[in-house]
Amino acid sequence: MATSKLASGLDQSSHSVLSVQHLISKQHISSVPQQFVRLDQEPLASAFSASLPTIPTIDMNQLLSDEAGADSNEVEKLFSVCKEWGLFQLVNHGVSDSLLEKLKQDTEGFFQLPLDEKVKYRKPDDFEGYGNHILSDDQKLDWGDRFYMVTNPVHKRKPHLFPELPSSLRSTLESYIEELQKISIKLLGLLAIGLKVEPREVVELFEDGMQSMRIGYYPPCPQPELVMGISAHTDGTGITILNQVNGVNGLQLKKDGVWIPVNALSNALLVNIGDVLEIMSNGIYKSVEHRARVNCKEERISIAMFFYPKFESEISPLTSLTNPNNPPLFKRIGMENYLKGFFSHLVTGKSHLEHLRIKH
């Protein structure tokens, strides 16, 4: 790859922008290049309403304070929020402020590396790694850089990605992943109780299941109203846990047909229901559509952890939730085929969940 292309953040040979961060820093652009312009986006609800609902908050300490679980007011609140919203802020989650601060420092340090260092984590035609990957010249791009990798099972980690990260970042991520694995299993067990099923029926599918991570960097944009940080989508997960690493907001969710900004509390983790849990709950819990916007003043850094069932498992509505009067709403599918279908639909912008829905 030519040095001049690296310097500008462009990789013309593969029809992609390697780095929006480096593109704007080297070219000092004052207007958005056409390949990023998105004129088809639905507006934010605040353009029409002065009063917006507040994103619900769940306290992890209160969730766990009652060993009986479902008798707790906070647990009942969790069930209600996952049915009505599909997303909540999690506070008192147990991840230390010092670890979150170290994660912030190490992640910012990674994105400050020279571009030729970061592209070492990229291979042609590989969805994992650093940079933006697109299929055609006319595909619209998101205004952001990302580093995506499978983190679990450990033997699925690609040797040029996680093992080759800067040592401090790698060590910090290991500690952070361990903490989020604990949180995810606790939440999934409680959500099973909300469905009135045995917690192990759900937890066993996710213990040592497939997990992946998306580290996103969204630089300031001279015309933020014209671009998207991440296009609207639902997650293909059981649950997703998002950390707004540097405290800059940008996430938005769609509720009752309108887009609402997610203004998170400091050091809160944002948890959302994914398609897999909507399938398993037979539509009781809602997979929430969401997107990310950018701003003209501040960079935004986020880390999303995606939690899936084991790769060899099958997913379908839990049998205890279905009967002749309440038939399954979704088809049974193996995780391998599910993931292939999900990422295929993600590229085309279509809903994989709707593809799996049974037409009664």
N, C-alpha and C positions, 0 to 999 in steps of 0.2 A: 504494500500500500504506500503510495507516495507521501512524503513528509508534508507537502503542501495541503493534501487532503486531510491528513490528521490534524494539522494546525487549525484548519477551519471548522473541524467537526464533521466533515462530509466524507462519505464513502460512496462515490458515484458508481463504482463497479457493481455494487450490490443494491443500488437504488434505495439507499437508506441514509438517514441522518444519524451518525454515530452518537452525537452529543449536542443537545440543545444548549446546554451550559456553555460549551466551547464555541458553538456557532455564534451565539450572541456576544460572547466576550471578545472574540477575534474580529467580528465584523461591525460591532457597535451599531446594531440595527435600530432604527426608530419606528419601523412598521413591520408587521408580521408577514413573513414569506407566505405565499399563497398556499403552499402545501399544508400549512397549519390552520388556515382560516376555516372556521366552522360556523356557517350562517344558519344551520338547521337546528340549533339547540333550543330547547324549551327554556323560557325565562325562569328566574328565581321567584318564589312566591312573594318576596318582599317588594317586588315591583308593583304588587296589587294590594298588599295587606300590611297594615301597621302592626298587627298582632299575630305573632307566630307561636306555635306550641314549642315548649322547651323539650329537648331531648331527655328522656327519662334517665335517672341515675340509680344504679344498684350498688349497694354497699356489701362488699365481699365479707367483711367481718360479721355483719348482721346475718348474711346468708348462712354462715357456718356456726353461728352462736347457738343455734338450736339443733342438737344432734338428731332430733326427730325429723327435721327438714321441713316437710310440707305443712306443719302447723305454724311456721314462722310467717309473719306478715311480709317480710322481705322476699321470702321464697314465693309466696302467692303473687307478689308484685312482679317478680321475675317472669312467672308464667304469663301473666297478663300482658306484660311489655312485649314478650316474644310472639304473642298472638297478634297484637295490635300494631306494633312498630317494627319488630324484627331487628332492632338495633338499640343499644343502650350504652351509657357511660359506666364503666366499672371503677369504683374508688375503693381505697383500702384493700387493694388487690394483693399486697404482699411483696411486690417487686420494689426493692429499696430505692430511695431517691438517689443514693450514690451509684447504683448500677445504671439507673436511667440517665444520670448525668454522664457517666463514663461512656455509655452507648452513644449519647449525643456527640461527645467529643470525638470518638473514634469514627463515627459515621461521617461527620463533617470533614474529618481528616481524609477519609477515603475519597470524597468528591473533590477535594482540593489537590489530589494527585494529578500529575500531567496526564493528558489524554493517552499518550503512548503507553503509560503504565496501566491505565484502566482497560484498554482494548486487549490486553493480555488475557482478560477474562471473557473473551468473545471468540466464538467459532462460527464459520459460515453455516447457515441453515440449521442452527441450534437455537431453540426457543429459550434455553437457559443462558445465563451469562449477562454481560453488560451491553447496554446500547439498545437502540430501537430496531425492531425487525418488522419490515413491511413486505407485502407481496407484489405490489405494482406501483408504477409511477404516479398514478392518479389517486392512490389511497391517502386519505387525510391522516395527518400525524397528531399525536398528543404532544402537548407542550411540557415535556419532561423527559428525564433520563431514568432508566431503571436497571437494577441488578436483580435478576430472578434466579433462584436456585432451589432444587430439592434438598431438604436438610435431613429428612428421615424417610425410611430406614437409613441408617448411617452408611450402609454399603451401597446405597443408591447415589451418594454424593459423588459428583464428577470430580476427578482428581485435579483438574485445572481451576476449579472454582473454590469452594469452601476451604480445602486444605492449603490453598496458595494465597489466601487473604493475608494482609499484614497481621503479624502475630497478635498485636494488642486487640485489633478488631475481632479476630477469630476467637480469642479467649473470651472477650466480652460477649460476643454472640452466643457462644456455648453456654455461658451462665444465664443469659437472657432466655434462650430457647428452653433450658431446663425449667425455669420459672414458669414460662407460658404453658409448657406441657402439663404442669401440675394444675394450673388454673383451668385449662381446657377440660381436663378430665373431671374436675370438681363441677364445673358448669354443666357438662354433658350428663353427669349423674343426676344432678338436680333437675335438669330439663326432662329427663326420663321420668322422674317422680311426678312432674307436672302432667305427663301423659298417662299416669297411673299404670306404668309398666315397671318391671324390675330393672333397677339401674344397670345391673350387669349386662342386660340385654343390649343396651346401647353402648356402654363403656367398653365392653370387650371388642366391639368393632373398631374402636378408635385407638385403643392402647397399642402403642408402637405402630400406629397407622402411617399413611403417607402424610408428610408435612412439607410445606415449601414456604419460601420467604420472598417477598418483593420489597426491595429497598428503593424508594422513589425520591428523586430530586427534581424539584420544580422551580426553575429560576424565575425571577421577575420578568414580566412580559410588558412591552410598551403598549399593547392593546389587549388587555386580558379579557375583555368582553367578546373578542373574536375567536378565542381558542378554548380548548379543554385540556385540563391536566390529565384526567383519565375519562374516557367516554363512559356514558351510562351503561351499567351492566348489573347483573347479579353474580354472586360468587358461587362456584360449583362445590363449595365446601359443606362440612357439617356446621362449623362455626369459623369465623375469621376474627382475629384480634389485631387491631390497628393501634399503633403508637405514633402519635404526631410528635416526632422526635424533638423538633426545635420549637414546639409550642405554637406554630403558625397554623391557623385553621384553613380549610379549603374543601373539606368533605361536605357533600350534600346528599340528602336522601329524598326519595319520592314517597309521599304519603298522601293518600286521598286525592291523587292526581296532580299534586303540586310539589315543586321542589323546595325543600327546607334546608337552611344552612345548619351544620352541626358545629356549634360553638362549644368546644370541649373544655372541661375544667382542667386546670394545670395538673399534669402527671396522671390524669385519668387514662385508662385504656378503653378504646371503643370496640365493642363486641357486636358482630352482626350474624344473623342466621343466614346460612347458605342453602343452596338448592337441595343438597343431600338431606338436611334435617327437615326441610319441608316435605320431601318425599317420604322419609321414615315416619314422620308424624301424620302422614296422610292429609297434609294441608292445614293442620292445626297451627303449627308455627310457620311464620311467613318469611320467605327469603326476600330481602329488601333490595330494591333497585337503588343504586347509588352512583355517584360520579364525583370527580374532583375538579375544582376550579382553581385558577391561579390569580395572582394580583400583580400590581405594577411596582411594588416597593420591596417586598421581602421574598427571599427564597423559602421554600417549604420542603422539609424532609420528613418522610414517613416510612415506617416499617410495618408491613402487613404480614402476619403469620397465618397460613392457611392449614386447617386441620381436616383431613379426609379419613375415611375408613381404611382398613388394610387393603392393599392392592389386590389381594386374592379373594376378597369378600364380594358378596352380592348385596345390592341395595334394593329395597322395596318398602312399601308401607309395612309397618310392624303388624304381624298377624293378629295380635291382640286388639288392634285398633280397627279391624275390618270385620264386617259380617254382611249378611244379605241386605240389611237395611242401610249399611254404611260401606259400600264396596270400595275396593282400592281405587285411588284416583290416578296412580302412576304405575307404569310397567316395571317389572323386575329386570334388573340389568347388572352384569358384572362390572366391577370397578374399572377394569382395564378398558372395556368398551365405553363405559360411562365417560372416562377421562378423555378418550379419543374424540368422542362426540362433543363433549363440552368445549374443548379447545378449538375444534373445527367450527362450532357455532359461534364461539367468541370472536373468531377472526371475521366472520361474515356479519356480525352484529345481530344474529338471531338468537332466540331463547331456546336453549337446550331443554329447560324444564318443560316448556310447552310441547316440545317434540316428544317427551316421555309421558305426557298426560294422556290418560285413557279417555276416549270420547264415549260417554254414556248416553 
